[in-house]
Amino acid sequence: MIKPNRNRLIALTAGISILATIVAGIYFFGGSSGGSPQGEIAFVLKNGSNMDIFVFKADGSDKRQLTIDPAIDDWPVWSPDGQRIAFTSRRDGFPRIYVMNADGSGQAPLFPDDSETSFQPTWSPDGKQIAFVSRRDGNLEIYAKSIDGSGLTRLTNDANFDWMPRWSPKGDQIAFVSGRDGNWEVYIMNADGSNQNSLSRSEAYDSEPFWSPDGNRIAFTTTRGGHRGVYLMNADGSNAISLTDMEDDNMQAGWSPDGEWIVFVVAAGTNAEIFIARVEGSTPINLTRSALDDVRPAWRP
């Protein structure tokens, strides 16, 4: 009988383990054929009642803190050129839109002469305007203003709330969430506020729309699967499909600039983590693995 060589078995086992790791990397991150996720992702880390904005690389490495303030800093959105971040801050005692450079420097109110509430900003694709939510007329409505503070325009006017605006990459439309149908629905309107129509048309609660980089699809959060999940629909509301088939709640989806990846939040129990997955399907990968809540991911253009 030929006895197996122990050293060869150890080497073979190690080789299989290394091969499995390489194959997993190719499957998760695309390997040499599909490419790995690139760029940076801003996000919000919640520590007790405080919330600050951080950024890390798209593989979860090199985490850096951008805001350090005892007040809440939330809802980071990148400027179209990726050089600045607009966000909502309560450091002045009320919700207000701030802006900072990509490295966290230069933090200041975007509209210093405006003392009304303003939050949930979204940039126009040319970087010249900001749409946002405000209670300045007594109700949650969506407004737009030039970044120099001029030209305030009210875009919605409904007895129910309108919020969570997202400007389309083409610049001609804004997706938003409205309660005017008795539950939350994803709506769409022209950039001037005209032609407001429901896209999601569901008995479930639909919210948090986010356009694909080419403007042809919208990711959104919905409860139509029995819990919060990320769905994908065409820009006209057709062909809504589940994008993340997971048991835990998942929400707050955003796209990579190349449209190949989706970033989203998974809430398991009392903890929220940031995951990424390929839009066309792959095993979701946890980027944060933190004991604290990591939310509101925004991929840098």
DALINWO-V699683 format. One line per field, one symbol per residue. phi: phi as a letter, one per 40 degrees, with the letter a starting at -180 (. if undefined). psi: psi as a letter, one per 40 degrees, with the letter a starting at -180 (. if undefined). burial: 1 if it has 16 or more other ideal C-beta (glycine too) atoms within 10 Angstrom, else 0. A space follows every 50 residues. Layout:
# DALINWO-V699683
phi=???
psi=???
burial=???
This chain:
# DALINWO-V699683
phi=.cccccccccccccccccccccccccccbgfccbgccbgbbcabbbbgcc bbbbaacccgcfcbcbbbacccbafcbccdcgcbbcacbbcbgacacbba cccgcgcaccbccbcccaafcaccccgcbbcababcbgacbbbbacccgc gcbccbaacccbafcbccdcgcbbcabbbccgacbcbbacccgcfcacbc fbcccbafcaccdcgcbbcacabccgacacbbbcccgcfcbcbbcbcccb afcabcdcgcbbbabbbbgbbbbbbbaccchaccbccbfbcccbafcacc c
psi=hhhihdddddddddddddddddddddddeeaddeiihiaihiihhhgbei hihiiiieeeifhihdhgieihhifhhiideeeihiihieeeeihihiii ideeifhihdgdeheiihigihiieeeeihiiiiedeeihihiiiieeei fhhhdigidiihafihhideeeihiihieeeeihihiiiieeeifhihdd gieihhafihiideeeihiihieeeeihihihiieeeifhihdhgidihi afiiiideedihiihhhhbeihihiiiidehihihhddfieihhifihhh .
burial=00000000000000000000000000011100000010011111110000 11111111010010011000111111111100011111110000111111 01010010111001001111111110001111110000011111101000 00001100001111111110001111111100011111101010010011 01011111111100001111111100011111101010010011010111 11111100011111111000011111111001011011010011111111 1
